[in-house]
Amino acid sequence: MKLRNLILSAIVCTLALPVMAAHLAKAGKWQTTVEMDMPGAPMKMPARTVTTCLTKEQAENAENMIPKAGDKRSGCTYTDVKVDGSTMSWKMKCETGMTGSGSMTYSGDTYTGSMQMKMQDRDMSIKYNGKFMGACDGTEMNK
């Protein structure tokens, strides 16, 4: 059951994807490919690509860009959010016992990042690759 919860939390992370940090953000459509790795899992999770729409208001706050492990009901808090040059980093802690940290590095219309999470004796890593696709057109998820 705990493995299932960890996997579900990771999937939710892919739905609330990061785009760009405050002063680097562009409002518009972003496409992100997410790769998850969890050693010992019964099967490898395939890479997933999601397109989101980032509003100008969302782009103005770096904390909005952290890939969330669930919504407010999950009891996760995010601390030590820092933007240093073109890199943003953070830490997380959830009421379920899950902890983690991550970072994103931005370069023009692209970004790469990773997040490491731990719950009991299970480790998981997530890699992000994103690119700007232009104006939002209504076919993407809202951030």
Rosetta blueprint (number, residue, H / E / L):
1 M L
2 K H
3 L H
4 R H
5 N H
6 L H
7 I H
8 L H
9 S H
10 A H
11 I H
12 V H
13 C H
14 T H
15 L H
16 A L
17 L L
18 P L
19 V L
20 M L
21 A L
22 A H
23 H H
24 L H
25 A L
26 K L
27 A L
28 G E
29 K E
30 W E
31 Q E
32 T E
33 T E
34 V E
35 E E
36 M E
37 D E
38 M L
39 P L
40 G L
41 A L
42 P L
43 M L
44 K L
45 M L
46 P L
47 A L
48 R E
49 T E
50 V E
51 T E
52 T E
53 C E
54 L E
55 T L
56 K H
57 E H
58 Q H
59 A H
60 E L
61 N L
62 A H
63 E H
64 N H
65 M H
66 I L
67 P L
68 K L
69 A L
70 G L
71 D L
72 K H
73 R H
74 S H
75 G L
76 C E
77 T E
78 Y E
79 T E
80 D E
81 V E
82 K E
83 V E
84 D E
85 G L
86 S L
87 T E
88 M E
89 S E
90 W E
91 K E
92 M E
93 K E
94 C E
95 E L
96 T L
97 G L
98 M L
99 T E
100 G E
101 S E
102 G E
103 S E
104 M E
105 T E
106 Y E
107 S E
108 G L
109 D L
110 T E
111 Y E
112 T E
113 G E
114 S E
115 M E
116 Q E
117 M E
118 K E
119 M E
120 Q L
121 D L
122 R E
123 D E
124 M E
125 S E
126 I E
127 K E
128 Y E
129 N E
130 G E
131 K E
132 F E
133 M E
134 G E
135 A L
136 C L
137 D L
138 G L
139 T L
140 E L
141 M E
142 N E
143 K L
